[in-house]
Structure formats: C-alpha cells, structure tokens
Amino acid sequence: MLAAYAAALSPDTPLDGLEVGDRPAPEAREHWSTVDVRAASINHHDLWALRGVGLSPKALPMILGTDAAGVAPDGTDVVVHGVIGADGHGVGPDEPTTLLSERHPGTLAEQVAVPTANLIPKPSELSFEEAACVPTAWLTAYRMLFVAADLRPGDRVLVQGAGGGLTSAAIALGAAAGLEVYATSRTTEKRERALELGAVAAVEPGARLPQRVDAVVESVGRATWKHSVASVRPGGTIALCGLTSGDPEPAELTRVFYHRIRIQGVTMGERADLAALLRFMVRTGVRPTIDRVLPSRRRATASPGCCPGTSSARSC
C-alpha cells in the first residue's frame, strides 16, 4: 500500500528522511481493526518524529501520522483515536502509552490498524477531512480547556502563541463554550486571526491583560512562561502541552507555590474526550480551518504548520 514514512532520522533536516512509497499492508491482529483511510492530517508531531523525538531508529521504517478518518471493516465511518495503550484495550495492560507512528504504524497510508476500541463513529455532519484534523491538536486543546483546567462558561483563559493548530483550536473551542478568551502572538496577522476565531482580545507576548485569567493554555515554554505565571489568578491552572521554545528559566516557582498555581500536563486525551469533542463540534458548528487538501501521492510536499491557524489534510 502507498504510505508516507520515516526512512531515516535527522534532527537538523528532518524532511530528508521522509519517503513516499509502498509499505506492507496491516496484518490481522486480535482485537484490532484495519481502517481504510479516507483522510489524514499532518501535525507537528510528524516533524518531531522525523527529527528522532519519540521515534527510535530501531523502529524504522515507520509510517507517519497520528490522525485519520476512514471506513471500518463493517462499513462504518470512523475517526481514529491515536493514543495506543492508555487503557490496555487491544494491547494488554503492560503496553506503555504511545501515539500512532511511534511504536505502531501511523495514519499516512491507505490503511491503518488500531485497537478496535480506538474507533469512534464519525458524525455525518463532519467531512472526512474535517474529522481527520481533530484527534491530535483539537483533542489536546479540548482536554486542556475542559478537563485539565476544568473551565466553565464565563471563565477567562489566556492562549499563548496563537497561530498554530492547537492554539487556534483552543481559541475556537473556548469561544464556542462561552469562555472569555485572550490570546498572544508576535504578528499582527495572527492576532487578527485570533480575533476572527473568537478571542475577545489579542495582544503582543508579555503584554499586561485587563485582569488575571482562570487558566492559561501553554505550549510555548521559555518565551512565554513568566507571562503565563504572572497572568493566571491565585489558585488558577496552567495547562501545559509543549515547550517549543525550550524549558523555562527560571521556573518562577516562588510565585507558583505562593499563589497556589496548579500546573497540569496534557498529552492529547482519552477516547471519551474525543467522543465528547465530536459531539461538541456537531452541536456548536465549530470546524477546523483546512489550509489545503492533497491527494495521497502529493503528501510529501505538505509541511506541518504551513499556514497560521490551519490544518493540512491529506485525502486518499
């Protein structure tokens, strides 16, 4: 079958290790199902994998991709939950939690095999391309807002580093849920886009907010951490899912313990979260912004994060 896969790892020039070609189709496995992929989306995780983060050289060649929507063996349209081993279904209780394309072949292929329990019915209201953009960035944003930070309508949240898929999802979801969303970005274009997505205000990084927020969506790290700690109210939450600018120095621990700030790490979300997110999208009409849709044989030309606030979908 046709697939996009990591043939080699390169921290400095990751795309040098990307290949598109034939790979073996998934083999039958008890408690697993093989999905005919109709659309898959590209995430920054794919770029990290090509750099060797979370992907061992021993696992090469490895089909990339964590997100997909397609058709199950029984003809059902499904969305794939890309977290494997979180609850033991299909892999056993001792399987370490991992994402598709780390230990098991990913979704950038004509077919992908996952534990049957990882399949969620695709709502008819969402296209395959829209559904394929949800399970990584949108699921992580949903988990950060409504599980890690436990936000409610009327609460205030700061989204650091607006412009990427995760932060755009957090702004759109938060606004649809009745949150008062603030966002930061270095560029005027991305701040304007944040306002279009529903933020009440978008400011330059480090700018003082009108009032402290109940929670912060933090994925940047060093460049924004001090501002995040200063912007959250006493007893509030910083939901953390990444450190794209590196570990914070200093960590502002004095302010953290003095103001009783809770720091909650998030990596994607559970199957139940994904099911709830899909229902939320159907009810509110919120949808991912898709930058472009490419046929399978052109998927190697798409780069993660190619446009501010968008997702790139690949359609089979």
N, C-alpha and C positions, 0 to 999 in steps of 0.2 A: 504494500500500500504506500501511497505518497505521504511523506511526512517531512516536517522541519525539525532538525535535531542538532544537538551539540556533538560535533565530532572531535573537538579539541577545546581546551580552556585557555583563555588569555586575559589576564587582569587588565592589560592596557589597551588591547584592540580586540574586544570580545566578539565582534561580528566576523572576525577571521575564522572563528571556529564553527560558524553556522553553515550547515549544509541542508539542501533540499533534495530528497531522493527517495528511493524505495527502502522501506523497513518492513520487517516481518509483521504480519497481522497479529492481533492479540490471540493468545491461546485460551481455550476454555478452562475455567477455574471455578471450583465450587464456591457458591455464594457471591460470585462476581457476575457482572453483565457487560457485554460488549455493545457500546453505543455507536451508531452510525452518526458521525459528527456532521451537523448542518452548518454550524458557525462556531468559531473560536476567536477569542480576543487576545491581544498582545498586552502584556503587563511588564512593568519594570523588573519583576521577578525573573523574566526570561533573560534580561540583560545581565542581572546578577548571576544567574546560573552559568552563563557563558563566561563570566569572569571567574567562576570557580567558587562562588559563595553558595553554600548549601548543596553543591553538586560535586561529588568525589570523582577524580579521574578514573577510578576503578569502575564507575557506573557508565562510562562512555562506551558506545554512543548512546545518548539519551534523547528521546523525543521531548521537545519543549512544550510548554503550555500548561496552565492551571485552570483555564476557564473554557467551558463548552456548553452548547445546547445541541440536542440532536434527537434521534429516534431510538428507543429501546427495542429489544428483541420482540416484545409483544406489540409493537407498533405505536406505543405511547410516546408523545413528545415530552422530552425531559430536559431538565437543567442539571448539570453535573456539579456536585459539591466536591471540591478538590482537596479537602483535608482527609488524609487517609490514616487510620489507626487511632483516631481520637476516642472512639468508644469500643474498639475491638471488632466491630462488625466486618466480617469478610477477611480479617487478617489475624484474629486472635488477640487476647488481652495483653500479650507481651510485645506486640508490634509498636515501635516508637512512633509518635505522631510525626507525620511528614506531609508534604504537599506533593501533588502530582508533578512529575518531572524531576523529583529528587531521588526517590528510590523506585518509583514506578513510572512507566512511560506516560507522557503527558498528552495534551489535547490537540496539538497542532499536527493532526493527522486525519486520515479518512475515518479511522475508528479509534476509540479509546476504551479500555477496560477499567472498570471501577467496581468496588463492592456494591452490590445491588442496593444496599441501604443508603448509598450516597446519591441515589437518583430521586429527584423531586419533579413532580408533574409541572410542565411548563404552562403557565397561564396562556390561554388563547389570545389574550389582549396584547401580549408581548411577541414581537417577531423573534425569530431565532437569533438574529444579530443583536437585538436589544438584550435578550436573555443571556447571551454569551458574554456580555460586558459586566454582568452582575456579580459572579461568585467570588472575586478577589477584592477589587477596590471598593465596590459598593457594599459588599458584605462586611468588610473591615470597618468602613465608615459607620454603617448601621450599628455594629457591635460597640464601637467607641461611644457613640452618642447615647444609645438607649439601654445598653447593658453595663458597660464599664462605668460610664458617667451617670447612668440612671436619670437622664434628663426628662423633664415633663414640659408640656406646653406652657409658654411664658418664661421658661428659664433662659438664661443668657449663656452663649458659648462663643469662644474665640477659635477660629480655624486658622492656624499658622500656615503660611506658604501657599496661598491659593494659586491655582493654575494647573495642577496635576489632576489625574483621575480620581484619586482618593479624596483630595480636598474639595474638588468640585462636587463629588457625591455627598460629602458631609454638609456642604452649604445647601444643596438642593433638598436633601432629606430633612435637614434641620428646619429649613424654611417651611417645607410642606407640613411638618409636625407642629408648627406654631412656636418654634424657638426664635429668640432674638439673636440672630447670627452676626458676628463681627468677623472680618477677615483681614489678613495682611498679605501684601505682595510687594515686590520690588518694582513692578512695572505698572504704568497707568493702564495698559491694555488688560492685564489680568485683574486689576482692581475693578475696572468697569465690568468685566465678565462676571466677577463675584457678585456685583450688584444685580446684574441681569438674572443670576441664578437664585436670588432671594436674600442676599445679605442686606442688613439694614445700614451697614457702613463698611467701607473697605479702606484701610489706611496703610501707610508705609510700615515696614517692620520696625518694631520698637516704639511706635507712637503710642502715646497715652490714650486709653479708652475713656469714654464718658463715665463708666462705672466698671467695677470689677465683675468678672463673669463667674458663673457657677462651674464651668468646666472649660478646658482647653483641648482641642484636637491637635496633638503634637506629633509631627512626623519628620521634622527638620533637624532637631537636636541642638548642637552647639550654637548655631547662628541665632536661634530664637528662644533658647531655654530660659535665659534670665528674664526675658519679657513675659514668657508663659507663667513663670513662678510669681512675678510681680503683678500679673493681671488677674489671677484667679483669687476668688474671695477666700477668707478663712474657712476651712472645712471643705473647700471645693476639691475638684478632681482634675488631674492632668491625665488624659488618656493618651498613651504613648504607643505608636506602632512602628516607628522607624527613626533612624538617625542619619539622614542623608548628608548632613554637614559634619558628622562626627560626634563623639561623646562631649557633653558639656563640660567646660572648665571655667570656673568652678561649678559644682553641682547645686549651689545655693541651699545646702542642707539646713543651715540655721533657720532660714525663712520657712523651709518645708516643715520642720517639726514645730516651730513656734506658731505657725498659722494652721497647723494640723492639716496640711495639704496631702491628699491621697494621690499617689501615682499608680496608675493601673495599666499594665502592659496588655496589648491586644495583638493577636496574630489571626487574621481572618475571623472565623466564627463557626458556630456549631450548625449542624443540619437544621435544627429548629429555627435558628436565626435566619437562615437563608429562606426557609419556607415563609416565615413571617415577613421578611423583606419583600418577597414577591407579592404577597397579599397587599402589603402597604403600597407598592407601586401600582397595582391594579386599582386600588381604591382612590389614590390621590392623582393618578395620571402622570406621576414623575417618571421620566425616562432618561437613560444615558444619552449624552450627545456623541454621536458616532462621527468621527472625522472622515473615514473612508472605508469602503468595503472592497476587499481584494479577492480575486479568485485564488484557489489553492496554489497554483504554480507561480504566483507573484508574491507569496507571503514573505519571502526573504527580503523583499525591498521595503517592507514596512518597519519603521523603527518605533520602539516604545516612546510614548510621550511626544508624538510628532507635532501635536498642536495643543495649545493651552486648553485645559478643561475638557479634553475629548478622549474617546477610546477608539482604537483601531480594531475593526472586526475583520476576520477572515472567513469567507464563506466557501464551503465545499460544493 
